[in-house]
Amino acid sequence: MRILLVKTSSLGDVIHNLPVVTDLRAHFPDAAIDWVVEEGFADIPRLHPGVRRVIPVALRRWRKSLLAPATWREINALRATLKEQTYDLMIDTQGLLKSALIARMARGRHCGYTAEAAREPLAARFYDANFDVPKELHAVLRNRQLAALAAGYVVSPALDYGIAVPSAPTITEPSAVLLTATSRDDKLWPEEHWIKLGRALHERGLACLLPAGSTPERERAARIARAIPGATVLPSMGLADLAVQLAAARIVIGVDTGLVHLAAALGRPALALFSASDPALTGVLAGTPAINLGSRGQPPSVDDVLTAAMPLL
């Protein structure tokens, strides 16, 4: 059986799709499972041994130079790759017009949400089979339910992201990873809160590690780290290397960002701090301790976070 998954972005959404691979493998052990994903997140599906082939796309980069000949050469190469074989199932768990159009490049049975269930209703017109999955379900459960309906099995209560990483972190002392950066300013947690939290974790023998990507993120992380004894801003690293460091942490605490979902998927105790979105739909969800704190318009206090974190250390 040949199956193509289409879940291109963003980081958290890609991580939420990993249990689909585990589910499919459980019911079709010999299936060849390929996955189309945005090039910047391609390391995530590669963490799952059940994925045969990762097929990167570059929609974010292509949009910036849509008329360039090089862009169309890459698009044509993607189309050729997707047409190399016929898939028994193509499952678009993204539910967007862009993901539906990517899926249509491949040959086989195209499966996706109904117009009422899709994030963009127009996407439903491009599927051969449409399935109604309630929008109020958590994103992980929506993905799993759609795949189960498309492939003809019942979702198991067990949740397994199916990934593991080598145990070779660059920093080996007992650590707490603090994920202070996110894509939207309204999701940030105040710097003074991070400093108070970091000092409390330091007093409990944990070195605070702060990943950061962009220049503003690194400047923010540096300000916080300077105020926490022994804290370190991690050097820039790819998702695969960062996953190794997350997997070695005693605890991971972060704002609403894909990396906190990655930590939970790796089986680490994880606290997600919400201030501008609904954790019932996109909060951390894992078999190990994974706790969502706060909600839209009601960010957690430092005391809330410490109370939740102490039993996990």
N, C-alpha and C positions, 0 to 999 in steps of 0.2 A: 504494500500500500504506500502510495506517495502522497504526502500532505504538505501544503504550503500555508504557512502562517503569515499574515500581514499585520504587523504592529510596528509602526515606524518610529513613533516618538510619543511623548517626551520620555525622559529617563524613568520617572516613576511609573508611567504607563507601560513601558517595556518590561520593567521588573514585575509589574502586576500580571503580566502575561506568561511568566515562567511556569506557574503551576499547570497551565494548559499542556505544556510539553510533557510534564510528569503524568498527567491524566491520560493523554493519548498513548504514551509508552505503556502504561499499565494495561490498556485495552488492546493495543496493537503493538506487541513487543518488537516485531520485525519492520515496523513502518520506517520509511525514509522521510524525515521531517526537515523541511527547509524553512527559513525565516527571512522575510524582507524587513529591513530595519534601517533607520537613518544612520549614516556612516559614523557619526559621533558617538553612537550608542552600541555599535556592533560588538564591543567587548562583552556586553551583558548576555546575549544569547549564546555566545561562545563558552560561557561558564557552565552551561548545561550540557552534560554528555549526551543527552538525548537528541540534540540538534545535529543533523548531518551536515548542513551547509548554511552558512549565513550569507545573505545576498544584500550588500549595502546599497542604499540609494542616497542621493545627495540633494533632496528637495530644497533644503534651506540654502544650500550653496547655489543650486541651479536658479533659484528665483532671482538672485542678484545679477545673473548674466544670462538671461533666458534667450537672448538673440545670438549669443556667441556660438560659433561652429563647434567649439570644444564641448559645450554643454549638450548639444544635440548628438554629438558622437557618443557621449556617455549615456544619454537616454536610449539611443538605438542599441547600444551594447547591453543595457539592462533588458530591453525588450527581447533581444536575441537570447540572453541567458534564461529568461523566464519561459521562452518557447522551446527550450532544448528538450523538454519532455512534457508529457501530459500528466497532470495531477489528478488523483482520485477525488481529493477534496482541497479546496482553497478556502480558508477561513479568515475573513477580515474582521478582527475584533476591534479595530479602530473606529469603524463606523463613520468615516469622513469621506467626502467626495474624492479627495486625493488618494486615499488608501483603496477605495473601490476601483478607481481607474488603474492603479498599479496592478491590482489583482486581475483586472480584465486583460492585461498584457499576457497572462499565462493561460494555457489551455487546460480545461477541466471544468469541474462543477464548482461554481462560485457561491459561497455561503456567507450570509451576513444578517444583520438585524433588519427588522421591519422598519418602515418609515417612522413609526411611532417610537421605536426603541433606539434608532440610530442617532448619533450626535448631530449629524446633518441628514435630514430626511431624504434629500435627493440621492444620497448614496445607495439607498435601497433599490433603486431602479436598475442598478448594474449587477445585482445578484441573481443567480438562477434559483436559489432557495432562500427564503426569508424566515427568520425566527424571532418571536417576540420574547424579549427578556426585560423584566421590569427595570426601569431607570433608577429606582430607589435602592437597588442592591449595591453593595460595595463593588468597586471596580474589579477586584479579583474574582468575585463570585459571578459577575456579569460575563467576564471572559470565559470562565470555566463552563458556565451554563450554555453559552452560545456554542462552544466547541462540542459539548456533550450532545446538544440537540442536532448539530450538523452531522456528527459521527455516529449517533444512535446508541449512546450509553447513558447511564445515570451517574451524576456527580457524586463522588465519595465524600463523606464528612471530613476525611483526612486532608490536610493541606500540606503540600510538599513542593517547595520551590526547586528542588532537585539540583542545587548547585553546591560546589565546594571549591576552595582555593588552597594553594600550597601554604603551609605554615612557615613562612619566612619573612616576617615583617622587618622593615628597616629599623624600627624602634621596638625593642623587646621588653622594656620595663613595663610594669602594670600601668595601664593607660585608660583614660577616658577620652573618646573622640568627641569634640564639640563641633557640630555642623552649624556654623553661624550664618552662612550665606544661602540665599535663595533668589529666585528669579524676579520676585516682586517685593518692593519695599514694604508693602502692607503686611507681608508675612514675616518680617524681621522681628526679632526679640531685642529689647533694649541692651545696649552694650554694658551698661552698669549691672544689669541682671546677669549677663554672662560672667562678668568679673566676680560678682559675689558667689555665683555657683562654682566657678573655677577654683576660687580660693578654698571653698568648703571641700571640694574634691581633693585638692592638694593636701589639705589637712588629714585626709583619710588615706594618704599614701599613693595617690594616682597622679601620674603625669598627664596634663591636659594637652591634647594634640588638636590643632586647628587646620583642617584642609581649607584651601582657597584657590580660586581659579583666576578670575579677572583682576585687573589692577585695583578697582575699588574694593573687591572682596579681600584682597591681600592686605590692603591698607587697614581695613576694618579688623581683620584677624590679628594684625600686628599690634594695633592699639589694645585690643583685649588681652593678647598674650603678654604684653609688657607689664600689665597690671596683675598677672597671676604668676606666683613663684613657680619656676620650673616649666612653664608652658612653652610650647614650640609650634610655630607655624610650619606645617609640612611643606616640603618643596612641591612644585608642580609635578603631577604624575597622572598617567592615564587611569581609566576606570579599573582595569585589571589589577594594576599595582595598588591602587587605593583600596580595592576589595580585600587584598591581603592584609592591609593595615587595619581595616574595619573588623575583619574576622579575628584579629588578635586582641581587640580591645576588651577590657572588662565590661564597659558599658558605652553605648553611643547615645548622645543626646543631640537632637537637631530640630531646626524649624521644619516647616512643611517643604521638604525637598526630596528629590529622588534618592539621594544617598542614605537617608534614614530608612527608606524602604529596603535598600540594598542591605543595610546592616541587619534588619529583621529577617530578610531572606537568607542571610548567612548564619542565622541562628544566634545572633548576639542579643542580649538584653537591650532594648531600644526604647527611648522616650521621644515622642514626636510632639512638638509644641505648636499649637494652632492659634492663630489670631485673625485670619481672614478667609478661612475656608471651612468646609464641613467634614470633620473626621469620620462621620458615619459613612461617607461615600468614598473617601480617598485616604483614610487614616492607615497607620501601620496595621498589618494583619499577618500574624505568624503564629506558629505553634509554641515558640519560646516566648518569654515575657516581652511583650510589645504593648506599650501603653500610650494612648493618645491623651494629651492634656490640653485644656482650653478648647475654644470654639470660635466661630466667627464673631468678632467684636469683643471677645472675652479671653484675652491671652492669660496663660497661667502665671502665677507669681513665682518668685524664687523658692519660697517655702513649699509651694505645691510641688515643684520639681524635685526638691530635696527629699520631701516626704515619700514621693514615688520611687526615687532612685535608691535610697538607703537600703531597702531590703534586697536589692539586686546586686549590691556590691560584694 
